[in-house]
Amino acid sequence: MNPFLVLTLAVALSMLVIPVMHRWAPRLGLVDMPDPRKVHSAPIPRVGGWGITLGSLVPLSLALRIDPVLLSFVAGALVLFLFGLWDDAREIGHWPKFLGQLIAAAIVVFYGDLYVTRLPFLDAPLPDAAGRAFTIFALVGMINAINHSDGLDGLAGGESLLSLIAFTVLGYLGGNALITGMALAMIGGILGFLRYNGHPARVFMGDCGSQTLGFALGFLAVHLTQVSNTAVSAALPLLLLGMPIADILVVLYRRMRGGMNWFKATRNHVHHRLLDLGFTHAETVVIIYSIQAALVLAAVLLRYESDLAITLAYLGVIVALFAGLGIAERAGWRRRPGAAPRAVDAASGEAAAGTVLGRWLLGLIVAVTLAVMAAGAAAAGRIPRDIALPALGLALLVAVELLRPRLAGALLSRVATYATAICCVYLLTQPPGGRPVAVAGLVVTAVVVLALAIATYLRVAPDRSFSPTPTDYLIVFGIAALAVYGSIDIRSRAAVELVVYTAVLLYGCEIIITRAGFQRLLRVATFATLLVIAVRGAI
């Protein structure tokens, strides 16, 4: 299966599974109740892990050749999903969870035969027994690192997403289909989840999601450095996995130093400490995203450097972070929030000008978004059948929603719109047989105009139904990392174009969806675009 389709299918499945489970959460006991240690004040369903796990494992199993390594990952992820689901519903405690983690890690090590054979600073390979034992320890550690970092809306998912972007880049550069396919599938599952996990979150991922993410990141780190590309530094996982590793190690140290139970949850994670210093929820998440983005970007750039250079780069960032936190805490420093943004008087000339400009910008966003979608369906020289057939199914789904809204529902229509946008960008940026230079220039111009219109609209429009969130900053960080990656070669630039153009077009679709007056127009345009793709692919 095309990697592009893996990502698209993962996003769609994740977005469809989570709302279904949201309705069932109270009956299954999958609800996170507030307590003094947590930052939420109302019950939240713990069902995001369903979307992350099922959304990633299904397309991954369809896309890649099943072998013992892939099968060991799928089996281990399902074990963790089941144990996590048990804990989400019953609060089973840390020892049963450790058992599930050991089983999952052992499946990879002994059935998949994937384990660490080389460590940083050691020239001689590890004995098999030591390598297998270390791998189990490392996988269990990474599972718990992500599990413990899941303390704020979007935090664990965003940290994992940044790491997975780096794995995608490194897998692509190394020509490894397993690394690339697995990372893209997990990215799709997370993107679908983040749609519901932006602050204030409607769902949490729960242990069934966080454990699967930690397991996937650990698996990818071992496979990348020990199997798929042994030329990279053995210390590279420090940068790739970044903040979660440092956070859990510092937390364990503070618990041991304070004579506390190692396994009892406390408010001494880095996100808790930033909140206690007066940073808002969004600011805290963005700060951690920024650090994680810097680390994973360094991982891509320094992948062939020495173990010492990579370790020093990692320690430099982490020591600076925690030293700064410690100094601020001891000094009693607290962030002083700036003046609140001035409310715009609806009767003022400024508000009126903003309204007029906002209407013009909204019209421009609608026109360019629909034009790009139409161009994607019409400009490609040939439509592959593996795109045409799903397009036909989505067209029928949108037709049902247009004719009988109660039978389909707005969510399915939204998913179809997103999938159509991604498909059109793919056909414009990487069409079979290439694309004319004139078309490429027009696409770049349209995307730049759309991006500027969206950015300006978000600044001046009086309607704040669509406003930036930490997830939007996360996407910007990801695009910045990919921009560096795109300077490597022509193939890399084509991949970056696909991601950047898709992000811009999806923002355009999201803005249109939030405006009731344009929703039906977008659905009709989506149906027409899908129908053209399906017909052209069948000819």
C-alpha positions in Angstrom: 0.0 0.0 0.0 1.2 3.5 -0.8 2.6 5.2 2.4 0.3 8.2 1.6 -2.7 5.9 1.9 -1.3 4.4 5.1 -1.3 7.8 6.7 -4.7 8.8 5.3 -6.4 5.5 6.4 -4.8 5.8 9.9 -6.2 9.3 10.4 -9.6 8.3 9.1 -9.9 5.2 11.3 -8.7 7.1 14.4 -11.2 9.9 13.8 -14.1 7.4 13.3 -13.3 5.0 16.2 -12.9 7.6 18.9 -16.4 9.2 18.7 -18.0 5.7 18.7 -16.1 4.7 21.9 -16.8 8.1 23.4 -20.5 7.1 23.6 -19.6 3.7 25.1 -17.1 4.9 27.6 -19.5 5.4 30.6 -20.9 1.9 30.1 -17.4 0.4 30.0 -16.1 2.4 32.9 -13.5 4.1 30.7 -13.8 7.5 32.3 -11.0 9.4 34.0 -12.3 11.0 37.2 -10.7 14.2 38.6 -8.5 14.2 41.7 -6.0 16.6 43.4 -3.0 15.4 41.3 -4.8 15.9 37.9 -5.4 19.1 36.1 -8.9 18.4 34.8 -12.0 19.1 36.9 -14.6 17.1 35.0 -14.9 13.4 34.0 -13.2 12.7 30.7 -13.5 9.4 28.6 -10.3 7.4 28.3 -10.9 6.2 24.8 -8.3 8.0 22.7 -6.1 4.9 22.8 -8.7 3.0 20.7 -8.2 5.4 17.9 -4.4 5.5 18.2 -4.0 1.7 18.4 -6.6 0.5 15.9 -6.1 3.5 13.6 -2.4 2.6 13.3 -2.4 -1.2 13.5 -5.0 -1.8 10.8 -3.3 0.1 8.0 0.1 -1.1 9.1 -1.0 -4.7 8.8 -2.5 -4.1 5.4 0.5 -2.1 4.0 3.5 -4.2 5.0 4.5 -7.8 4.5 3.8 -9.8 7.6 7.0 -11.3 9.0 8.1 -12.2 12.6 9.3 -8.7 13.3 6.1 -6.9 12.3 4.0 -9.6 13.8 5.9 -9.3 17.1 5.1 -5.6 17.2 1.4 -6.0 16.4 1.1 -8.8 19.0 3.0 -6.8 21.6 0.9 -3.6 20.9 -2.3 -5.6 21.3 -1.1 -7.1 24.6 -0.4 -3.6 25.9 -3.7 -2.3 24.6 -5.6 -5.0 26.5 -3.7 -4.5 29.7 -4.1 -0.7 29.3 -7.8 -1.1 28.7 -8.1 -3.2 31.8 -6.3 -0.5 33.8 -8.4 2.3 32.3 -11.5 0.5 33.4 -10.4 -1.0 36.8 -7.2 0.8 38.0 -5.3 -2.5 38.3 -2.1 -1.1 39.8 1.5 -1.1 38.6 2.4 -4.8 39.0 -0.2 -6.2 36.6 0.7 -3.4 34.1 4.4 -4.4 34.5 3.4 -7.9 33.6 1.8 -6.8 30.4 4.8 -4.7 29.5 7.2 -7.6 30.1 5.0 -9.9 27.9 4.9 -7.3 25.1 8.7 -6.7 25.3 9.5 -10.4 25.4 7.4 -11.1 22.3 9.6 -8.6 20.4 12.8 -9.8 21.8 12.3 -13.6 21.6 9.8 -14.1 18.8 10.7 -11.1 16.6 14.4 -11.6 17.4 14.9 -7.9 17.7 17.3 -6.8 20.4 20.2 -4.4 21.1 23.6 -5.6 20.1 25.6 -2.4 20.4 25.6 0.4 23.0 27.1 3.9 22.9 30.8 4.1 23.7 31.3 0.3 23.5 33.2 -1.2 20.6 32.5 -4.8 21.3 28.9 -6.1 20.7 26.8 -7.2 23.6 26.4 -10.9 24.4 23.0 -12.1 23.2 21.7 -12.7 26.8 22.8 -9.2 27.9 21.4 -7.6 24.8 18.0 -9.3 25.1 17.8 -8.4 28.8 18.7 -4.8 28.1 16.2 -4.5 25.3 13.3 -5.7 27.6 14.4 -3.2 30.2 14.6 -0.4 27.7 11.2 -1.1 26.1 9.5 -1.3 29.5 11.2 2.0 30.4 10.1 3.7 27.3 6.5 2.5 27.7 6.4 4.0 31.2 8.1 7.2 30.1 5.3 8.0 27.7 2.7 6.7 30.1 3.9 9.1 32.8 4.3 12.0 30.4 0.5 11.8 29.6 -0.4 14.5 32.1 -1.7 17.4 30.0 -4.0 17.7 27.0 -2.0 16.9 23.8 1.3 16.5 25.6 2.1 12.8 25.2 0.6 12.6 21.8 2.5 15.7 20.6 5.8 14.5 22.0 5.4 11.2 20.3 4.3 12.8 17.1 7.5 14.8 16.9 9.6 11.7 17.5 7.7 9.8 14.8 8.3 12.6 12.3 12.0 12.1 12.8 11.7 8.3 12.5 9.8 8.8 9.2 12.5 11.0 7.9 15.3 8.6 8.9 13.4 5.6 7.6 12.8 7.3 4.3 16.4 8.3 3.9 17.5 4.8 4.8 15.0 3.2 2.4 13.5 1.1 5.2 9.8 0.4 4.5 9.1 -0.9 8.0 10.4 2.2 9.8 8.6 4.6 7.4 5.3 2.6 7.3 5.1 2.1 11.0 6.0 5.7 11.8 3.4 7.0 9.3 0.7 4.7 10.6 1.4 5.8 14.2 1.4 9.5 13.1 -2.0 9.0 11.5 -3.4 7.4 14.6 -2.1 10.3 16.7 -3.4 13.0 14.4 -6.9 11.5 14.5 -6.6 11.5 18.3 -5.3 15.1 18.7 -8.5 16.2 16.9 -10.3 15.4 20.1 -7.5 16.0 22.6 -6.8 19.7 22.1 -7.3 21.7 25.3 -9.8 21.4 26.8 -9.7 17.7 25.9 -12.9 15.8 25.0 -11.0 12.5 25.4 -7.8 11.2 27.0 -5.7 8.5 25.4 -5.6 6.4 28.6 -3.1 3.7 29.3 -4.2 1.7 26.3 -2.9 4.5 24.1 0.1 5.8 26.0 1.6 2.3 26.5 1.2 1.5 22.8 2.9 4.8 21.8 5.8 4.2 24.2 6.2 0.6 22.9 6.2 1.8 19.3 8.8 4.5 19.9 11.0 2.0 21.7 10.6 -0.6 19.0 11.5 1.9 16.3 14.5 3.1 18.1 15.9 -0.4 18.5 15.1 -1.4 14.9 16.6 1.8 13.5 19.9 1.7 15.3 20.4 -2.1 15.5 19.0 -3.4 12.2 17.9 -0.9 9.5 20.7 1.6 9.7 23.7 0.6 11.8 25.7 3.5 10.5 23.9 6.0 12.7 25.1 6.5 16.3 24.0 4.1 18.9 23.3 7.1 21.1 20.8 8.5 18.7 17.7 7.3 20.7 18.6 9.9 23.4 17.7 12.6 20.9 14.9 10.8 19.1 13.0 9.9 22.3 14.1 13.1 24.0 12.0 14.7 26.8 10.0 11.6 28.1 13.3 9.8 28.9 14.7 12.8 30.8 11.5 13.5 32.6 10.9 10.0 34.0 14.6 9.7 35.1 14.4 13.0 36.9 11.1 12.1 38.5 12.5 8.7 39.7 15.5 10.5 41.2 13.4 13.0 43.0 11.2 10.2 44.4 14.1 8.2 45.6 15.8 11.2 47.1 12.6 12.1 48.9 12.0 8.5 50.2 8.8 8.2 48.2 7.2 5.2 46.5 8.9 4.8 43.1 5.6 3.8 41.5 3.2 6.2 43.1 2.1 9.0 40.9 3.1 12.5 42.1 3.1 16.1 40.9 6.8 16.3 40.1 6.9 15.8 36.3 8.3 18.7 34.3 4.8 19.8 33.1 3.6 20.0 36.8 6.7 22.1 37.7 6.0 24.5 34.8 2.4 24.9 35.8 3.5 25.6 39.4 5.7 28.3 38.1 2.7 30.1 36.7 2.7 29.0 33.0 -0.7 28.3 31.5 -1.7 24.9 30.2 -1.0 26.0 26.6 2.3 27.6 27.4 3.5 24.6 29.2 2.6 22.3 26.3 4.3 24.6 23.8 7.5 24.9 25.9 7.8 21.1 26.1 6.9 20.8 22.4 9.7 23.3 21.6 12.3 21.3 23.5 11.2 18.0 22.0 11.2 19.5 18.5 14.8 20.8 19.0 16.0 17.4 20.2 14.4 15.4 17.3 15.6 17.9 14.7 19.1 17.5 16.2 18.7 13.8 15.8 18.2 14.1 12.1 21.0 16.5 11.6 23.5 14.7 13.9 22.6 11.1 13.1 26.1 10.2 11.9 28.0 12.1 14.5 29.9 10.4 17.3 28.2 8.9 20.4 30.0 11.6 22.5 28.7 14.5 20.4 25.1 13.2 20.5 25.2 12.6 24.2 26.7 16.0 24.9 24.0 17.7 22.7 21.3 15.8 24.6 22.7 16.5 28.0 23.3 20.2 27.2 19.6 20.7 26.4 18.3 18.6 29.3 20.7 20.0 32.0 19.8 23.5 30.9 16.1 22.8 31.2 16.2 21.2 34.7 18.8 23.6 36.0 16.6 26.5 35.0 13.6 24.9 36.6 15.5 24.3 39.8 16.8 27.9 40.0 13.4 29.4 39.3 11.8 27.2 42.0 14.4 28.0 44.6 14.2 31.7 43.9 10.4 31.6 44.2 10.0 33.0 40.6 6.6 33.0 39.1 5.6 34.0 35.6 3.7 37.3 35.4 1.0 37.0 32.7 0.9 39.9 30.3 -2.0 42.2 29.9 -5.0 40.5 28.5 -5.7 41.1 24.8 -8.0 44.1 24.4 -11.5 43.2 23.6 -12.7 44.6 20.3 -15.7 46.8 20.6 -18.2 45.5 18.1 -19.4 49.0 17.5 -16.0 50.5 16.8 -14.7 51.2 13.3 -11.8 48.8 13.9 -14.3 45.9 14.5 -16.3 46.9 11.5 -13.1 47.0 9.3 -12.1 43.6 10.8 -15.5 42.2 9.9 -15.4 43.4 6.3 -11.8 42.2 5.9 -12.7 38.9 7.5 -15.5 38.4 5.1 -13.2 39.0 2.1 -10.6 36.7 3.5 -13.1 34.0 4.2 -14.3 34.2 0.6 -10.7 34.0 -0.6 -10.1 30.9 1.6 -13.2 29.2 0.3 -12.3 30.0 -3.3 -8.7 28.9 -3.2 -9.4 25.8 -1.1 -12.1 24.5 -3.5 -9.9 25.4 -6.5 -7.0 23.4 -5.2 -9.2 20.4 -4.6 -10.7 20.7 -8.1 -7.2 21.0 -9.6 -6.0 17.9 -7.8 -8.8 15.9 -9.4 -8.4 17.4 -12.9 -4.7 18.2 -13.4 -3.2 14.8 -12.6 -2.3 12.9 -15.8 -3.4 9.5 -14.4 -5.3 8.5 -11.3 -4.1 5.2 -9.8 -6.8 2.6 -9.1 -5.8 2.3 -5.4 -6.9 6.0 -5.1 -9.9 5.8 -7.4 -11.6 3.0 -5.5 -11.5 4.6 -2.0 -12.6 7.9 -3.7 -15.7 6.2 -5.0 -16.6 4.8 -1.6 -16.1 8.2 0.0 -18.2 9.9 -2.8 -21.1 7.6 -2.0 -20.7 8.4 1.7 -20.8 12.1 1.1 -23.8 11.7 -1.3 -25.7 9.9 1.5 -24.9 12.7 3.9 -26.1 15.3 1.5 -29.4 13.5 0.7 -30.1 12.0 4.2 -28.0 13.7 6.8 -29.4 11.6 9.7 -28.1 8.4 8.1 -24.5 9.5 7.8 -23.7 12.3 10.2 -21.3 15.3 10.1 -18.3 13.4 11.4 -18.2 11.0 8.4 -18.6 13.9 6.0 -15.7 15.7 7.8 -13.5 12.7 7.5 -14.3 12.4 3.8 -13.4 16.1 3.3 -10.1 15.7 5.0 -9.3 12.5 3.0 -10.2 14.3 -0.2 -8.0 17.3 0.6 -5.0 14.9 1.3 -5.7 13.0 -1.9 -5.8 16.1 -4.0 -2.5 17.4 -2.6 -0.9 14.0 -3.3 -2.1 14.1 -6.9 -0.8 17.7 -7.3 2.6 17.2 -5.7 3.4 13.6 -6.6 1.2 12.6 -9.6 2.1 9.4 -11.5 4.1 10.3 -14.5 5.2 13.7 -13.1 3.7 17.1 -13.4 4.2 20.1 -15.7 6.3 23.0 -14.5 3.4 25.4 -15.0 1.2 23.3 -12.8 3.8 23.2 -10.0 4.1 27.0 -10.1 0.4 27.5 -9.9 0.1 25.1 -7.0 2.9 26.9 -5.0 1.2 30.3 -5.7 -2.2 29.0 -4.6 -0.8 27.4 -1.4 1.1 30.6 -0.5 -2.0 32.7 -1.0 -4.1 30.3 1.0 -1.6 30.3 3.9 -1.4 34.1 4.0 -5.2 34.4 3.9 -5.6 31.9 6.7 -2.9 33.6 8.9 -4.5 37.0 8.3 -8.0 35.7 8.9 -7.1 34.2 12.2 -5.8 37.6 13.3 -8.6 39.9 12.2 -11.8 37.9 12.1 -14.1 38.6 15.0 -15.4 35.0 15.0 -13.0 32.9 17.2 -14.7 29.6 16.6 -11.4 28.5 14.9 -8.4 29.7 17.0 -4.8 28.4 17.2 -4.0 25.7 19.8 -0.8 24.0 21.0 -1.6 21.4 18.4 -1.2 24.1 15.7 2.2 25.0 17.1 3.1 21.3 17.0 2.3 21.2 13.3 4.5 24.3 12.7 7.3 22.6 14.6 6.9 19.5 12.4 6.9 21.5 9.2 10.0 23.4 10.4 11.8 20.0 10.9 10.6 18.8 7.6 11.8 22.0 5.9 15.4 21.1 7.0 14.8 17.6 5.8 13.6 18.9 2.5 16.9 20.6 1.8 18.5 17.2 1.4 17.5 16.1 -2.1 14.7 16.4 -4.7 12.8 13.4 -3.4 12.9 14.9 0.1 11.5 18.2 -1.1 8.6 16.5 -2.8 7.7 14.8 0.4 7.9 18.1 2.3 5.7 19.7 -0.3 3.1 17.0 0.3 3.1 17.6 4.1 3.2 21.4 4.0 0.5 21.7 1.3 -1.7 19.2 3.1 -1.4 21.1 6.4 -2.4 24.4 4.7 -5.3 22.9 2.8 -6.6 21.1 5.9 -6.6 24.4 7.8 -8.6 25.9 4.9 -11.1 23.0 5.1 -11.4 23.4 8.9 -12.1 27.1 8.7 -14.8 26.5 6.1 -16.4 23.7 8.2 -16.7 26.0 11.2 -18.8 28.4 9.1 -22.3 27.1 8.8 -23.0 29.1 5.7 -20.3 27.3 3.7 -20.6 23.7 5.0 -23.0 22.4 2.3 -20.9 24.1 -0.4 -17.8 22.2 0.9 -19.7 18.9 0.9 -20.9 19.4 -2.6 -17.4 20.3 -3.7 -16.0 17.3 -1.9 -18.5 15.0 -3.6 -17.8 16.4 -7.0 -14.0 16.1 -6.5 -14.3 12.5 -5.3 -16.5 11.6 -8.2 -14.1 13.0 -10.8 -11.2 11.1 -9.2 -13.2 7.9 -9.2 -14.3 8.3 -12.8 -10.9 9.3 -14.1 -9.3 6.4 -12.2 -11.7 3.9 -13.8 -11.1 5.0 -17.4 
